Amino acid sequence: MPLGIINASEEKVPGTVSLIDEGAGDTSLRLKHATGKNEHIVLVPQPSEDPKDPLNWPLWKKDVTYAIVFIATIIFAAVPAPMLAPATVVLSTILGVTLDEVAELSGYQLLLVGCFGPIVSALARKYGKRPQFIFAAVMGVIGTGICIAAHEDYDALLAGRLVQGLGTTAFESLSVAFLGDIYFVHERGVRTGIMVLCLTCTSSLVAIIGGPITSRLGWRYMFIIHLPFAIAGALAVIFLVPETQFRHPSQDNHLYDQPKDRAAESTVNGEKNQADIERIESAQTANTTKKTYLQSLAPYSGNFTDESPIKLLVAPLVVLLNPAVFWTILDAGIIVAFYVSLSYVLAQIWSMPPYNLSPEGNGYFYVGGLLGGLIGGLGSGKLCDISSRTFARLNRGIYEPEFRIPVQIIAALLLGIGYFVFMWKMENPTSKGYYLGAFCHGCICCGITVASNSASLYILDSYKEQATEIFILQMTAKNLLFYGFSTFVNTWVATDGPPEIFKVYGIVSLCIVATCTPMYVFGKVNRQWMHSVSLMQKLGVAYV
């Protein structure tokens, strides 16, 4: 029972790997290692010998690709949905509609994003991520242009928001999964934290900027200012983001699990280990032809699986049978949905007495959320890496994906403070309560970023082959919940009062984070069980 994790009945479990040479046996010495200060770390997954394998890209190329996808995710996935949040009350008056109808301008957009997700999943698995990113970027530009042309026509504005939604889906659902295509396990922590940060707390930055723009220039200028950034982002994706999917030779990283007390057996059975290594190396058929830059611009790089699109469309529903997937939907999807849905009602709360804030003041409120998200995104990624390496050393060099989970303790603390202190302040309103509310909002944003990053890393390390489908499911559930809240949350706050929403969100969020304990204890058993059941193979869906 390594560090509280119940051992599986089988020795070889997907996701359990020899990460550090200490006690990992003789086999790890034959595997590829990182360089420099990380030379003691085994590369997981092991890269092939093909120069076209994104795992073999130089670090600068990986980081440039990552930076562009990160910025494009902000432009096309993080910015559009909350753009109208600070102007909720103002738009209600200008367009002559109710607050709930203004909220539905974002709600219907997110409904489309959620429903389009499984289609993007199937297309990305079949044809690669680059075509999906290009299509999304183009749709984002077109949708923003329609919103600018809408003027005060509610239906035209809604149409533009829906087209923007087509530009959101790929970046929101594939941006985290793509990290597993180009980075090794020991490189993912901080980078995943930063990517999660842009999907959770960038909405705060949008509100900070959008509030003054609405007050001084009018709500249409949010789209006018956004358009050149969207165009630049689309061009960067087209010319600087190559395909990151790759048909890797079949290899099982869990072959390398050899605890210290099995080192002698490793030596005795040296011929068996040698055969395993030779089998893996022989599978890595080298193709020395490296893609030129012009070749990398091709929007289509061939098929990445031989399965039919129909089977791939069903795949997200199949992976939902995995308890770990259901857990990550709760932990990295639902609690994020709670946080983002607050944007529907915060302007409603702060625009009323005793606060009486303008759209500009409503926008500045989100400074707390922005700072909290920055701290959570950067800090949680580093903490996940530190905890993983520390636990791996304590576990004789063997890494378990569950070592990513303990940082969720910090998420529980922050979410409890954020929601329940906010609830107390709403029950005892004062004209200066705005500042304490901003602090609580920051705690909530920090907490959901920590939780989401931890769960995302766990999925990447445990179920990388199914990461696309899992993140699609997570995104779909989150956006469907967004839409559901948009239809009633403003009425809920007006009827029951602001404290009620914070109480409900706080209780449910803490209950969700509490499920991390059984996930940590039984996660390895679940991984072994899912591997032995092989649902995807039985249903005829194979992975590359």
Steps between C-alpha positions, in 0.01 A plus 500: 500500500733777374439819700133420562422380146352151486709281272342329203504121476711518184856628498472697176249784516475775234622832639729348763853558373862513610549877505819526707796264479516449876401139554346470155717202410730440205233551236473877542869534414418380149225755448525857379549758774461874528813715484665756725375525856225247418735233365386258773141514368379237253312646203132405521369426243808369321544686168541313171800534270295690240598871474136577416396382847402819690661351812833536315450867416753737657365666812489844334267368228275334757483819705429722197215268397375495858515881528296551182237245600488662844444849356247368246315324783472833680378679185251240377399300809551714811400846375171460306271354770556763775524801267148618578507429876579857620238641260216270607280771650588757231426256215167411655395863464652560155362184340169514685526147639510340846815423697446129435488565124829690519650206689376270224721683249782317676288201600399397148858548386623262769219255419629485141857455626391207715299329225772552236764348730452130415522581128831682555622202702429256216652727235812566709554131566455414131661794319717669764480813713634752249190498272279555805710791623498666155123463459439633851722804446324591174156462660612719790592781261173470305288488818663814640432682173131404514473632856647833391249525215206410726461850651194478727337197334474227765454216250799605288713534813392152607594362156846652529543354848409154367759522222754609762405182684617293203835669549510420870450123502834377364714730711308437820496121462831420325743753649573289810495167315755631248756538782521122520598490132818706540612495865627226730345436842765699689446802271121528521428639848559876470400507133170327573444740791548800272264356238235426761552851635409654164179294488393590853615847602544682168129579524596729787741694280233528231259650752763743634563632149143465376347707781680827415455439126124463547478813718715725281458370144194276494456124501565454123860615548576184694455311174667770289812489717492119509491461120866586417619266774280226355643555153858496631428185702352324196805584287736378774313168523506451122871579456661398831309205648592170330316173555588353842335159469722213396458126447734369769628142493317280746679506834394462860670738736379293791742225387763690690340469845764332710505582869826486685426169664477347154843618387650155560229335293570758228859379488409131511245546227728724300423316180128574539561870563740513207233344281244756613735786422599357163133451413427864579805629315427288193146639492643851474558488129705800407389735226772755455301722266428817695209721399593833343329818617283511186394140555405583859256764371278235344160514671469122470775253594320173432284277716615420853270203550327252276178508699183644347387849608176347635688279745717794601188709556379242752840475671443787750188324629695176541780656707232642731470147640841554660447623862811719471344683206182562694714631786697742282178632344386588851833630627627686193170572327208556733678716759639714217147535364384627840770765502444622146122510544555761773580743217130491408398648837792709632401806298144451625627492862742794485278728289237509776500686836702533716776461237356677191799422278530601136611249232853633552483426874354157427798430277759603758344256747661216301854608598471263796408207275786580261761507779358184657507318169859605429614375839303178463610427144870562550518367855296182454702388199823533693351334808375207291849449358664525842253263665531249213881486516502494879252214523681314219826513697321379813352222287846376389498683168158375388251768394126463546264753331313523833796701630344796315191495726616612851517869401119491493517562876596859416205525259256392772634763741479781245152406377368484856636844585387654173141380489405514866664834584336641186167360622551667838577835336185477285300438818661806661529752213697823536610756247861376535411131474608516138868463603449195719286353222788549252734319741257209533454489124879469472506212749232318300687550172826382657326193645332389179827552307690277744231231486467511121876488444545204734218302337619585147854381574362181651309423180797582274725268700248217552299491178696694238362291213147604594584857608328662201168326571526563874566873466221523242261345753623735769451801274158380384370446854634836610345694212164325522493599866592857400200507271271358764603766749453777244129420481421553869794622708408871485144423606634273775712779645214750474258260673712334772772760541876488425603305817310192383704451181831521688380254765385244244812536283726475805341186642491318166857603410642370829311173462649460152856569618449247782472226235875543443566277802347180356646590159849514653458175695327292229633673187761236421249217542268685263778543244576129511131413473440729202808356329380143554143576387621683184160643418624701203654194334191287565283765338734516202665835572879479483755768583823590335 
